[in-house]
Every structure is written in C-alpha cells, then in structure tokens.
Amino acid sequence: MSKPTLVWKLESKQAKQQVEATYLTQSLNWSSDYVFVINDADTAGDLTGWVTLVNHSGASYKNAKLKLVAGDVQRVSGGFDRRAPTGGLRAKSEEGSHFAEESFFEYHLYTLSQPTDVLENEQKQVTLLEAKGAKLKKKLIYFGQQYWYRGKYGEVQKNQKIGVYLDIQNTKDNGLGMPLPKGTVRVYKADKSGAKQFIGEDHIDHTPRDEKVRIKMGEAFDVVGDRKQMEWRTLGVCTSESTWEIELRNHKDKASQVEVYEPIGGDWTIVESTHKHDKKDAHTFTFDVNVPANGKTKIKYKVRVKWC
C-alpha cells in the first residue's frame, strides 16, 4: 500500500545547512488526569497529577523536547484527518521527569525537564504535580427547582438525595498554586483495613491558581430530604406567595452540615423563615443548617414572588 510522502527540494550554495521545519500533525494528543487520596476525616488529601501522551500520528519522535500548551485554543474544523490506527497501546511512565510551568499568551505552557521519546502507537505518562496534605472541605448540597415557586404543589420531593462535593483551594498555601489543565479527578479513601477504595470521580475544567476546584463525588447515602409546599396563594397578576417546609434527615452517627440551595426567579422576598438565609445572587438563596446525628432538621419559610 502506498503511503503519502512529502518531498522538499532545497538548493543552497553551502554544502551543509541546518533547517528547522514547523508543522501541525494529527493524532498526537495529550490529556491530564488526577488522583486524590483523602484522609479518614475528609479534611485533607494527597493530589497527584499526570499527563498522558498518546501518539497515533504515524511517526516516532526520538529525543524530543516536549512542550504542552494548556487552554482553550481555537482550531478551525475540517481539512485532512489522519485516522488513528487500531490496535493495542504500550503504556509506560517517564521516571525522573517533571514539567516546568509558565504563562504563555492567554494559555499556560508546560515544558518537560528532559528530552523524551514518543514512539508511534505509544501511550506514556509523566508526573505533572504532587501535593501532599492539601486541605479540602466536604459539602452536602440539597437542590431545589426554580419553577416550583410559580404554581400549586403538595409534596414535591420525597427522600431526595443530597449531592456530595469536595472543594479544594488551588493556592500555594494549600500545597498547590499551579494552573491545573482540565482533566478527570479520581478520588480514593482507605477503608478500615487500609485498602484504598474508589469513592468518586469528576471532570474539572482549566483552573487558574488561587481559584477553587469543586469535585462532584456522588449522592449521600444516609442524608435525605423532603420538600412540601404548605401554602400557596395569588396576590395579583404574576405574583404569588407560598410557604415551604424542608425536612432533612441524618441517619449517620455524627452530625452533618447541609447547604439548601434554592434557585428562584423574578422579584422575590423572604417574608418569614425559621432559619437565616443567605442571598447568593439575584436568583439564588441558601440555608446552611446542621442536621444532628440520627436526627432531623426542619426549615420553614414563606416567600413572595413576582415574575412579570
């Protein structure tokens, strides 16, 4: 089978010349992945980042100086597309290498500390970062819906699951402070025998230094909630007033802190409430409540909404 070949004809008066050619190739890609092992108290963890190189370009690159650009780089679709060959991949880790990071245009450039070989049909991993004892905050969030405030309902939720999240500050004080390329974070925790168990994963976007990383872990097993509309009445065209009761139940042997996240549209006012609310923005308010061990907490509030 014939293969596409590029031939250059060069003319020079000198017998020997050094030529540098720059071009874009297809199917030579990289991605980043993270492993986060958290402690028994869910308060800190060790984060390791990896860069995975995959070469399906049809050529090998020996002793290459590797530089990776991280960011949302605009590319025009179309043109020649070299299909990746099928078959198995060799995966190996590049020992003793690390990346140096620097700002570059509106992106970030990661340069490998030493030359490396990237062979055809090879998959290779290189350590991007290592952070020991990075502090985290576990959050339980109970979400509402915006449209509930515009109509009559009874019990709108029964045994609704509550989302579990981990928040990490990407700061130098927290052992991080490096721009993080987007990728998948996989989280592990040791059980009573010491074996590390997989407890969740999430995809994070490009994250600058000094910004927060939020990882969605899944749904809580032992903390659930109900939501009822206790009263509803119209106050005129496009205006209503409704009373809501939220019951959070905790079946664990220790207390849990839950954030009740209430998205709401229009012009709204909390008329009365059993708990203090926090206005996050024009269309969101929250309650941050403690639910005792093997107990429950009830939130009751009345809200007036005008949506036209």
Secondary structure in CASP SS format (residue, H / E / C, confidence):
PFRMAT SS
TARGET T0000
AUTHOR 0000-0000-0000
METHOD secondary structure of the structure
MODEL  1
M C 1.00
S C 1.00
K C 1.00
P C 1.00
T C 1.00
L C 1.00
V C 1.00
W C 1.00
K C 1.00
L C 1.00
E C 1.00
S C 1.00
K C 1.00
Q C 1.00
A C 1.00
K C 1.00
Q C 1.00
Q C 1.00
V C 1.00
E C 1.00
A C 1.00
T C 1.00
Y C 1.00
L C 1.00
T C 1.00
Q C 1.00
S C 1.00
L E 1.00
N E 1.00
W E 1.00
S E 1.00
S E 1.00
D E 1.00
Y E 1.00
V E 1.00
F E 1.00
V E 1.00
I E 1.00
N C 1.00
D C 1.00
A C 1.00
D C 1.00
T C 1.00
A E 1.00
G E 1.00
D E 1.00
L E 1.00
T E 1.00
G E 1.00
W E 1.00
V E 1.00
T E 1.00
L E 1.00
V E 1.00
N E 1.00
H C 1.00
S C 1.00
G C 1.00
A C 1.00
S C 1.00
Y E 1.00
K E 1.00
N E 1.00
A E 1.00
K C 1.00
L C 1.00
K E 1.00
L E 1.00
V E 1.00
A E 1.00
G C 1.00
D C 1.00
V C 1.00
Q C 1.00
R C 1.00
V C 1.00
S C 1.00
G C 1.00
G C 1.00
F C 1.00
D C 1.00
R C 1.00
R C 1.00
A C 1.00
P C 1.00
T C 1.00
G C 1.00
G C 1.00
L C 1.00
R E 1.00
A E 1.00
K E 1.00
S E 1.00
E C 1.00
E C 1.00
G C 1.00
S C 1.00
H C 1.00
F E 1.00
A E 1.00
E E 1.00
E E 1.00
S E 1.00
F E 1.00
F C 1.00
E C 1.00
Y E 1.00
H E 1.00
L E 1.00
Y E 1.00
T E 1.00
L E 1.00
S C 1.00
Q C 1.00
P C 1.00
T E 1.00
D E 1.00
V E 1.00
L C 1.00
E C 1.00
N C 1.00
E E 1.00
Q E 1.00
K E 1.00
Q E 1.00
V E 1.00
T E 1.00
L E 1.00
L E 1.00
E E 1.00
A E 1.00
K E 1.00
G E 1.00
A E 1.00
K E 1.00
L E 1.00
K E 1.00
K E 1.00
K E 1.00
L E 1.00
I E 1.00
Y E 1.00
F E 1.00
G C 1.00
Q C 1.00
Q H 1.00
Y H 1.00
W H 1.00
Y H 1.00
R H 1.00
G C 1.00
K C 1.00
Y C 1.00
G C 1.00
E E 1.00
V E 1.00
Q E 1.00
K E 1.00
N E 1.00
Q E 1.00
K E 1.00
I E 1.00
G E 1.00
V E 1.00
Y E 1.00
L E 1.00
D E 1.00
I E 1.00
Q E 1.00
N C 1.00
T C 1.00
K H 1.00
D H 1.00
N H 1.00
G C 1.00
L C 1.00
G C 1.00
M C 1.00
P C 1.00
L E 1.00
P C 1.00
K C 1.00
G E 1.00
T E 1.00
V E 1.00
R E 1.00
V E 1.00
Y E 1.00
K E 1.00
A E 1.00
D C 1.00
K C 1.00
S C 1.00
G C 1.00
A C 1.00
K E 1.00
Q E 1.00
F E 1.00
I E 1.00
G E 1.00
E E 1.00
D E 1.00
H E 1.00
I E 1.00
D C 1.00
H C 1.00
T E 1.00
P C 1.00
R C 1.00
D C 1.00
E C 1.00
K E 1.00
V E 1.00
R E 1.00
I E 1.00
K E 1.00
M E 1.00
G E 1.00
E E 1.00
A E 1.00
F E 1.00
D E 1.00
V E 1.00
V E 1.00
G E 1.00
D E 1.00
R E 1.00
K E 1.00
Q E 1.00
M E 1.00
E E 1.00
W E 1.00
R E 1.00
T E 1.00
L E 1.00
G E 1.00
V C 1.00
C C 1.00
T E 1.00
S E 1.00
E E 1.00
S E 1.00
T E 1.00
W E 1.00
E E 1.00
I E 1.00
E E 1.00
L E 1.00
R E 1.00
N E 1.00
H C 1.00
K C 1.00
D C 1.00
K C 1.00
A C 1.00
S E 1.00
Q E 1.00
V E 1.00
E E 1.00
V E 1.00
Y E 1.00
E E 1.00
P E 1.00
I C 1.00
G C 1.00
G C 1.00
D E 1.00
W E 1.00
T E 1.00
I E 1.00
V E 1.00
E E 1.00
S E 1.00
T C 1.00
H C 1.00
K C 1.00
H C 1.00
D E 1.00
K E 1.00
K E 1.00
D E 1.00
A C 1.00
H C 1.00
T E 1.00
F E 1.00
T E 1.00
F E 1.00
D E 1.00
V E 1.00
N E 1.00
V E 1.00
P C 1.00
A C 1.00
N C 1.00
G E 1.00
K E 1.00
T E 1.00
K E 1.00
I E 1.00
K E 1.00
Y E 1.00
K E 1.00
V E 1.00
R E 1.00
V E 1.00
K E 1.00
W C 1.00
C C 1.00
END
